[in-house]
Amino acid sequence: MFNWFRSGTPYTFLLLALYTLVVKCYYFLHPMGAVMHAAGDGLLYRWLVDRMANRWNETQTGFTFLAQGILFMQALSINSMVNHYRVFPKTTYFPAMCFLLFSSFMPGWNYFSAPLIAGLGMVWVCSRLIRLYITQSAREEVFNIGLAIGLLAMIYLPCMLFLLLLWAALLINRPFRIVEWIIAILGILCPFYFMAVLFFLTGRWPLLMTERLLPVFDIPRFTQNYRQWIALGMLLLPLLYGAFRVQQHFFKLLIQIRKIWLLLGVYFFVVLLLSFTESHFSLDSWILLLLPAAIYQANACWHIHKNIVGNSLHAFFLAVLLVMEWMKW
């Protein structure tokens, strides 16, 4: 089964859909409503949840099915991005497989939340950041990327930190031009400007004054949840091996592919900074880590050439996942 995901065939998409039903079965059978994070949820996310809850009469099943649909779309989008930019020598479905498998280890990553929606948007942002390498005039592109990050920040406020990722992408892919850096800031601020105008014209300016529009940095307090730490350990093992294999062949890769791996590494560390925007930190926000993590994990899978090793490791991770889900381990 492991090698079925190695190459892209017409049947792999169907296999991926069936694979999703297997690894996500527990969450389909145990639905939950929208998850709220007081420290990070943006005004747009709260408005969206209110409208959806009224339409669905606060049903939990609708939110859960929507969350699983978003996860499946994100897995396919990441896979499409990786194949489009030829990160691996051949077309593969390993990124989608890894994303679906390892996202299932954390219950908070499988229910409707602001970080989940932001993660889907960040696939588009990351794809446009990679394109900066081949863009002749980047000002319009930078503004559009900043605008997208600003919209995502209205859904999940800590996404403002992805301004650092945009600046890093400009450093990696383009010669330094201060104008592009300023345009990035203007793009992020643009959605907040129009939101302020809308609130002012509709007489709801006092309500806007009560909103927190910037993330507040604080020292996080991690909860002692051993299940979460075991799950993170399972995610970390293939990620480290994938990173090791990238480092091993880094200077043999094409320049553009090197820049992609470097950008994914920066993305990873920017998401880690999100830990310092909530005093009572929740690992739910680390679903944003899965975009780069799934690609590094896919690289680990790509470099496993013996079928028996790949199938054994895959069966081990699946077994641990099912035990953790169904036996409450």
Sequence and secondary structure as in RCSB ss.txt:
>XXXX:A:sequence
MFNWFRSGTPYTFLLLALYTLVVKCYYFLHPMGAVMHAAGDGLLYRWLVDRMANRWNETQTGFTFLAQGILFMQA
LSINSMVNHYRVFPKTTYFPAMCFLLFSSFMPGWNYFSAPLIAGLGMVWVCSRLIRLYITQSAREEVFNIGLAIG
LLAMIYLPCMLFLLLLWAALLINRPFRIVEWIIAILGILCPFYFMAVLFFLTGRWPLLMTERLLPVFDIPRFTQN
YRQWIALGMLLLPLLYGAFRVQQHFFKLLIQIRKIWLLLGVYFFVVLLLSFTESHFSLDSWILLLLPAAIYQANA
CWHIHKNIVGNSLHAFFLAVLLVMEWMKW
>XXXX:A:secstr
 GGGGTS  TTHHHHHHHHHHHHTHHHHHS       TTTB HHHHHHHHHHHHHTTT HHHHHHHHHHHHHHHH
HHHHHHHHHTT SSS   HHHHHHHHHHTT GGGGS  HHHHHHHHHHHHHHHHHHTTT SS HHHHHHHHHHHH
HHHHHBGGGGGHHHHHHHHHHHHS   HHHHHHHHHHHHHHHHHHHHHHHHTT HHHHHTS  S           
HHHHHHHHHHHHHHHHHHHHHHHTGGGS HHHHHHHHHHHHHHHHHHGGGGG SS  GGGGGGGHHHHHHHHHHH
HHT   HHHHHHHHHHHHHHHHHHHHS  
